[in-house]
Amino acid sequence: MSESMTDVIEVLGAAGVELRNMKRLLGDAGESAWDLLLDWLVDDWFRLDVLGLENIPADGPAVVVANHSGAWGLDAFVLQKVFTRTIHRPLHVPAAPLVFRIPVIGSYARKKGAIPLDPLLGLEHLNAGELVGVFPEGISGLEKPFGQRYRLRPFSPGFAVTAVRAGAPVVPVSVIGAEEACPRMGEVPALARLLDLPYFPITPVFPLPSKWLVTVGEPIPAPPRPTSYAERSAAARRLCADTQAAVQDLVDRERGRRDTPFW
């Protein structure tokens, strides 16, 4: 190989290293900017209040279960931010593959504890004594028309199956404010297909300054783990129903604490 060709290869290799470093630096800067934006949204834009943090176990496993609302699912990031700042315990939230594909936000979510969505729903984290946060309404919670806000969609029972297996208590949480911050006024199916999204909502480009309230309810103990599959399934169904009722009760009660949705 000629000396000139060797020089070209070395230059290309150095350029590749520089490009990778630049990409990493830009990613880090983007994540920092997103984190600062979340801080500002929580503190100044949404003026978020939190009640009931004493109901979160100081240690040991727990499944935190919240209502899912608002067109873009911003509530997951806000809840994770609240837990990290107030109780200093990371909250591992199972997230759909779409979240991890979004530049900056995907890498940020992973670093803050988001985990890939799978049938076990964070069982290994519960077994390690950690917190797992779930939104059992799934995407259907985000697709609710604005006229049906805060009416919970049926919960998927996967979280209850995992809680029973791990022997972890379930902590109900209500999130009030996301429905008004990102109201779903409609959707554009053609754009959803074009961008490979579950749906593309018609909603304000930037969240509206609604008043947010996060309320943590009393834990629901996991039942003793039954020995048979049929008994475990029945116990999980009961736990799922009890949890949905607890979250809906919290949502209904806490909505009345605001004078208006924007104050």
Order of alpha helices (4+ residues) and beta strands (2+ residues): alpha-beta-beta-alpha-beta-beta-alpha-alpha-beta-alpha-beta-alpha-alpha-beta-alpha-beta-alpha-beta-beta-alpha
